[in-house]
């Protein structure tokens, strides 16, 4: 029996559930969607403001993802 016999993962490889990938995609796409909605409904935004907003939302989403899913995505022995 090979190391990939248990569910197709190597020993020590993290477990990524479908919800992890969905929330990660949401965190990546959220800054773009929010900026586009702002431009549509409120008005134009400078490039610097767009970059600052995108970085801020991405960092906050990353922190939320880390604290929310760190226990369920830990490595197996």
C-alpha positions as CSV (number, residue, x, y, z in Angstrom):
1,X,0.0,0.0,0.0
2,X,1.4,3.4,-0.9
3,X,1.4,6.6,1.1
4,X,-1.5,7.9,-1.1
5,X,-3.7,5.0,0.0
6,X,-5.6,7.1,2.7
7,X,-7.8,9.4,0.7
8,X,-5.1,10.4,-1.8
9,X,-3.1,12.6,0.5
10,X,0.6,12.3,1.5
11,X,1.4,12.1,5.2
12,X,1.6,15.6,6.6
13,X,-0.3,17.2,3.8
14,X,-3.0,19.6,5.0
15,X,-6.6,18.8,4.6
16,X,-8.4,21.3,2.5
17,X,-12.2,21.0,2.5
18,X,-14.5,22.4,-0.1
19,X,-15.6,25.2,2.2
20,X,-12.0,26.3,2.6
21,X,-11.6,26.8,-1.2
22,X,-15.0,28.5,-1.5
23,X,-14.2,31.0,1.3
24,X,-10.7,31.5,-0.2
25,X,-12.1,32.4,-3.6
26,X,-14.6,34.7,-1.9
27,X,-11.7,36.5,0.0
28,X,-9.8,36.9,-3.3
29,X,-12.7,38.2,-5.3
30,X,-14.3,40.4,-2.6
31,X,-12.1,43.4,-3.0
32,X,-12.7,43.5,-6.8
33,X,-16.4,43.1,-6.5
34,X,-16.7,45.8,-3.7
35,X,-14.6,48.2,-5.8
36,X,-16.7,47.7,-8.9
37,X,-19.9,48.2,-6.9
38,X,-18.5,51.4,-5.4
39,X,-17.6,52.7,-8.9
40,X,-21.1,51.8,-10.3
41,X,-23.2,53.3,-7.5
42,X,-21.1,56.1,-6.0
43,X,-18.5,57.2,-8.5
44,X,-14.9,57.0,-9.6
45,X,-12.1,56.2,-7.2
46,X,-8.4,57.1,-7.6
47,X,-5.9,54.4,-8.3
48,X,-4.2,54.8,-4.9
49,X,-7.5,54.5,-3.1
50,X,-8.3,51.3,-5.1
51,X,-4.9,49.8,-4.2
52,X,-5.2,50.7,-0.5
53,X,-8.8,49.4,-0.3
54,X,-7.8,46.2,-2.1
55,X,-4.8,45.6,0.2
56,X,-6.8,46.3,3.3
57,X,-9.7,44.0,2.4
58,X,-7.3,41.3,1.4
59,X,-5.3,41.4,4.6
60,X,-8.5,41.5,6.7
61,X,-10.0,38.6,4.8
62,X,-6.7,36.6,5.2
63,X,-6.7,37.2,8.9
64,X,-10.4,36.1,9.2
65,X,-9.6,33.0,7.1
66,X,-6.6,32.1,9.3
67,X,-8.5,32.3,12.6
68,X,-11.7,30.7,11.3
69,X,-10.2,27.7,9.5
70,X,-6.8,27.0,11.1
71,X,-8.1,24.2,13.3
72,X,-9.8,22.3,10.5
73,X,-6.9,22.7,8.0
74,X,-4.1,21.5,10.2
75,X,-1.7,18.8,9.1
76,X,-2.3,15.2,9.9
77,X,0.4,13.2,11.6
